[in-house]
């Protein structure tokens, strides 16, 4: 698709099943990127699911507490304005959240967004656990997501296996979960954020 070609020409953003890193952004970058959402505090599980076979390709978590971050264990999505520390991505505004989802949703994958409302202190504990967890090894996205959640009140029984699908199945059984599905090319879910990069600028992704 054209929007993928534009992206490849302008941004260092890559989708793989799972890949490790040890990136460590500066204190200043993390501080400046901090974003506080007005939406209710929550924990969200993103699951990238294959089309048409339904295999699980990737797991990631978004924590909306005193700030909003994405924990992307062994993921390789990146953006020049998003500082990263060992798989924790800071500064997740609505635009960047949409960018993250829209990039992963493609002809061969759709993205499940499953959210549970939690008190702010619970979301903040999850953020601290993600920050302390360190970079995930390749293919350990579901395991490390489970490891982070296992120490969070209400999530103690989370599975810690390799399967993103089993992690999602457990998540969906929890009280109060609200789910959304994101498909490539679906007008209801297409955020039209990637085309803004075709001229080589990053102005479409302001905080």
Secondary structure as the mmCIF struct_conf table of DSSP 4:
data_model
#
loop_
_struct_conf.conf_type_id
_struct_conf.id
_struct_conf.beg_label_comp_id
_struct_conf.beg_label_asym_id
_struct_conf.beg_label_seq_id
_struct_conf.end_label_comp_id
_struct_conf.end_label_asym_id
_struct_conf.end_label_seq_id
HELX_RH_AL_P HELX_RH_AL_P1 UNK A 2 UNK A 10
BEND BEND1 UNK A 17 UNK A 17
STRN STRN1 UNK A 24 UNK A 24
HELX_RH_AL_P HELX_RH_AL_P2 UNK A 27 UNK A 33
BEND BEND2 UNK A 38 UNK A 39
HELX_LH_PP_P HELX_LH_PP_P1 UNK A 40 UNK A 41
STRN STRN2 UNK A 42 UNK A 50
TURN_TY1_P TURN_TY1_P1 UNK A 51 UNK A 53
STRN STRN3 UNK A 56 UNK A 64
BEND BEND3 UNK A 65 UNK A 67
STRN STRN4 UNK A 68 UNK A 71
TURN_TY1_P TURN_TY1_P2 UNK A 73 UNK A 74
TURN_TY1_P TURN_TY1_P3 UNK A 80 UNK A 81
BEND BEND4 UNK A 82 UNK A 82
STRN STRN5 UNK A 84 UNK A 85
TURN_TY1_P TURN_TY1_P4 UNK A 86 UNK A 87
STRN STRN6 UNK A 88 UNK A 89
HELX_RH_AL_P HELX_RH_AL_P3 UNK A 94 UNK A 104
STRN STRN7 UNK A 106 UNK A 106
TURN_TY1_P TURN_TY1_P5 UNK A 107 UNK A 108
STRN STRN8 UNK A 109 UNK A 117
HELX_RH_AL_P HELX_RH_AL_P4 UNK A 120 UNK A 133
HELX_LH_PP_P HELX_LH_PP_P2 UNK A 135 UNK A 137
TURN_TY1_P TURN_TY1_P6 UNK A 138 UNK A 139
HELX_RH_AL_P HELX_RH_AL_P5 UNK A 141 UNK A 150
TURN_TY1_P TURN_TY1_P7 UNK A 151 UNK A 151
BEND BEND5 UNK A 152 UNK A 152
TURN_TY1_P TURN_TY1_P8 UNK A 153 UNK A 154
TURN_TY1_P TURN_TY1_P9 UNK A 156 UNK A 157
BEND BEND6 UNK A 161 UNK A 162
HELX_RH_AL_P HELX_RH_AL_P6 UNK A 164 UNK A 172
TURN_TY1_P TURN_TY1_P10 UNK A 173 UNK A 173
BEND BEND7 UNK A 174 UNK A 174
TURN_TY1_P TURN_TY1_P11 UNK A 175 UNK A 176
STRN STRN9 UNK A 178 UNK A 182
TURN_TY1_P TURN_TY1_P12 UNK A 184 UNK A 185
TURN_TY1_P TURN_TY1_P13 UNK A 187 UNK A 189
HELX_RH_3T_P HELX_RH_3T_P1 UNK A 194 UNK A 197
TURN_TY1_P TURN_TY1_P14 UNK A 198 UNK A 199
BEND BEND8 UNK A 200 UNK A 200
TURN_TY1_P TURN_TY1_P15 UNK A 203 UNK A 204
#
